[in-house]
Amino acid sequence: MNKPYGIRYLKTAEQDLYKTFEYIQKDNPSAALSALEKFDKSISQLSLNPYPGLIPKDDRLKQPGLRCP
C-alpha cells in the first residue's frame, strides 16, 4: 500500500475556507458545518491521490501541468 502524502494548507486557503464557513453560517449553521466536512473529505483524498483528473490532450494545457475532471 502506498504511503499517504502530507497535506499542508496555504494561509490564504485556510482564510478562504474560514470566510466561506462564516458566510454560510450566517444563514444556515448546519449547512456551513456540512460544507466544511465535504471540503475536508475532498481535500483529504489528495493525500492518497495527489494527481486527480486526466492529463489533457492539448499540448498547451499539458505544459503547465493542468488536469481535467
C-alpha positions, 0 to 999 in steps of 0.5 A, spaced: 500 500 500 502 506 498 504 511 503 499 517 504 502 524 502 502 530 507 497 535 506 499 542 508 494 548 507 496 555 504 494 561 509 490 564 504 486 557 503 485 556 510 482 564 510 478 562 504 475 556 507 474 560 514 470 566 510 466 561 506 464 557 513 462 564 516 458 566 510 454 560 510 453 560 517 450 566 517 444 563 514 444 556 515 449 553 521 448 546 519 449 547 512 456 551 513 458 545 518 456 540 512 460 544 507 466 544 511 466 536 512 465 535 504 471 540 503 475 536 508 473 529 505 475 532 498 481 535 500 483 529 504 483 524 498 489 528 495 493 525 500 492 518 497 491 521 490 495 527 489 494 527 481 486 527 480 483 528 473 486 526 466 492 529 463 489 533 457 490 532 450 492 539 448 499 540 448 498 547 451 494 545 457 499 539 458 505 544 459 503 547 465 501 541 468 493 542 468 488 536 469 481 535 467 475 532 471 
